[in-house]
């Protein structure tokens, strides 16, 4: 049975960050090409060719691809709050309203308080964030906290309050 979605937000990493990752990948490819194909070693103590290939695949291919496909998706319906950090979480995680004790809009410092963006675990709970410094913090009945970063945190909070009652 489908339920009506009252709020839906999809957040991607900023374009400037994606472009930097692509630039790093291109730079690594050029260095690898120069050493392997053209025979110009990188530095005075060059890494073996196979190491350059692994580094390029990991940092020059995988990381930019992950960046381009990753997103934080948040939805609100009558049952609760649904979220996922794709592709690490292909399915939505559901926070039923019955498990929530408090919900509040928060401002936070991603680097100082959570160690950056992405999925972060800490003493304060778990944080899902892609960009920005605002979101909603949900406290569960067991005391655990989940912070969902949002570019539309006030609208998200209002929708949850209306849908929850």
Buried (B, 14 or more C-beta within 10 A) or exposed (E): EEEEEBBEBEBBBBEEBBEEBBEBBEEBBEBBEBBBEEEEEEEEEEBEEEEBBEBBBEBBEEBBEEBEEBBBBBBBBEEBBBBBBBEEBEEBEEBEBEBBEEBEBBEBEBEEBBEEBBEBEEEBBBBBBBBBBBBBBBBBEEEEBBBBBBBBBEEBBBBBEEBBE
